[in-house]
Amino acid sequence: MQKTDDRLRLYFDFTDSHQSVYFSRPSALVPRPSLMIELLTLLIFIAGALFWTDSMRAREAALDAGRRACAAEGVQLLDWTVMLKKTRFSRGEDGRMHVKRVYEFEFSDTGNNRIRGSITLLGRELLALNLPVAHVIPSAVARLH
């Protein structure tokens, strides 16, 4: 291998004749496109993992708020779960952008019906909790829980 004019000269032996191929040296200051794609892909995966982690923490906060509200009203939270209904960006009182999430859940006041409620979180802060007024239970109807 010989250096010639800041290029690498490689010799390949093809049937008794020497052919040379020139390869230019890549500049150390210019990043390779494949490296940029790899870094961009890595950043996308990291951002996705952070968003997923934040969503799981917000879901736990919504589930906890739903449990406490149902216990305070004397109704039963069904399936012990909340369902994400809507996600969007919204500004908080501090003027910064936060993720606003609306969760739905189901509860029962008699044990044989399902009533939908909703929880709205801004970040992980409880913004609104909608627990529809339970119907007046006639005295002939027995509560199951």
C-alpha distance (Angstrom), angle and dihedral (degrees) to the residues before:
residue distance angle dihedral
M1 . . .
Q2 3.81 . .
K3 3.78 132.2 .
T4 3.78 114.8 -126.0
D5 3.79 126.7 172.5
D6 3.80 94.9 -20.9
R7 3.81 89.8 -57.2
L8 3.76 130.5 108.2
R9 3.78 115.5 -117.6
L10 3.77 115.5 -155.2
Y11 3.77 124.3 -172.3
F12 3.76 123.0 -147.0
D13 3.77 121.7 -169.8
F14 3.81 110.8 -132.2
T15 3.82 113.0 173.3
D16 3.80 100.1 -39.7
S17 3.80 95.2 -44.8
H18 3.76 123.5 101.6
Q19 3.76 115.8 -134.8
S20 3.75 122.1 -176.2
V21 3.77 129.1 -148.8
Y22 3.81 122.7 -162.5
F23 3.77 121.6 -143.5
S24 3.78 120.8 -171.4
R25 3.77 117.4 -134.0
P26 3.78 113.7 -114.2
S27 3.75 113.2 -118.5
A28 3.78 114.8 -110.5
L29 3.80 92.3 -140.6
V30 3.81 99.1 55.0
P31 3.83 113.3 74.2
R32 3.76 117.3 -132.2
P33 3.83 115.5 -110.6
S34 3.80 91.1 -128.2
L35 3.82 90.3 56.0
M36 3.80 91.1 51.9
I37 3.81 90.8 49.7
E38 3.79 90.7 49.8
L39 3.81 92.1 49.8
L40 3.80 91.8 47.0
T41 3.80 90.7 50.0
L42 3.79 90.7 49.2
L43 3.82 91.6 50.2
I44 3.81 91.0 49.9
F45 3.81 91.1 52.1
I46 3.82 92.0 47.7
A47 3.82 91.8 48.9
G48 3.81 90.2 48.7
A49 3.80 92.0 50.1
L50 3.81 91.7 49.4
F51 3.82 91.6 48.9
W52 3.81 91.0 48.2
T53 3.83 91.5 50.0
D54 3.81 91.4 48.6
S55 3.82 90.0 48.6
M56 3.81 91.8 52.7
R57 3.82 91.1 50.6
A58 3.81 90.9 48.5
R59 3.81 90.2 49.0
E60 3.80 90.6 53.0
A61 3.83 89.9 49.8
A62 3.82 90.3 50.6
L63 3.80 92.2 47.9
D64 3.81 90.9 49.7
A65 3.83 91.4 49.4
G66 3.82 90.3 48.9
R67 3.81 92.1 50.0
R68 3.80 92.8 49.3
A69 3.83 93.2 46.5
C70 3.81 92.6 49.1
A71 3.80 91.6 47.7
A72 3.81 91.1 49.4
E73 3.83 91.8 50.6
G74 3.81 94.0 43.9
V75 3.81 94.9 -119.3
Q76 3.78 130.3 126.5
L77 3.83 121.0 -108.5
L78 3.80 105.1 -138.2
D79 3.81 123.3 -138.1
W80 3.83 89.9 -1.8
T81 3.78 90.4 -110.4
V82 3.80 143.1 105.8
M83 3.80 125.9 -145.6
L84 3.79 123.8 -141.9
K85 3.80 108.1 -122.7
K86 3.81 104.9 169.6
T87 3.81 138.6 6.7
R88 3.79 126.3 -170.0
F89 3.79 142.3 139.6
S90 3.79 120.0 -94.6
R91 3.80 137.2 166.7
G92 3.76 119.6 -108.6
E93 3.79 128.9 -145.7
D94 3.80 88.5 -86.5
G95 3.83 90.3 59.2
R96 3.81 94.0 -114.7
M97 3.80 124.9 125.0
H98 3.80 116.1 -103.1
V99 3.78 134.1 172.5
K100 3.80 110.7 -101.1
R101 3.79 113.4 -154.2
V102 3.80 128.8 -174.7
Y103 3.81 116.8 -157.6
E104 3.80 127.9 -171.3
F105 3.78 127.4 -153.0
E106 3.77 137.3 173.0
F107 3.77 128.5 -127.0
S108 3.77 136.5 174.0
D109 3.78 130.4 -140.0
T110 3.82 96.9 -171.4
G111 3.79 102.0 25.5
N112 3.81 94.9 -115.4
N113 3.82 101.7 70.1
R114 3.79 138.0 58.3
I115 3.81 123.3 -132.9
R116 3.79 121.8 -176.1
G117 3.77 122.6 -130.9
S118 3.78 131.7 176.4
I119 3.78 138.6 -145.3
T120 3.81 124.3 -159.3
L121 3.79 119.5 -159.0
L122 3.79 128.7 -172.6
G123 3.77 103.1 -158.1
R124 3.81 99.8 -39.4
E125 3.80 94.4 -36.7
L126 3.80 118.6 108.2
L127 3.80 108.6 -116.5
A128 3.82 102.0 170.1
L129 3.78 139.2 -4.7
N130 3.79 119.3 -162.6
L131 3.79 114.6 -161.9
P132 3.82 107.5 166.1
V133 3.77 115.8 -134.2
A134 3.74 109.8 -89.2
H135 3.78 115.4 -121.3
V136 3.78 118.6 -106.5
I137 3.76 106.9 -97.0
P138 3.80 113.9 -132.6
S139 3.78 113.7 -127.3
A140 3.82 91.3 -116.2
V141 3.83 91.4 62.4
A142 3.79 114.9 85.7
R143 3.78 120.1 -145.7
L144 3.80 113.1 -122.4
H145 3.81 97.6 -153.7
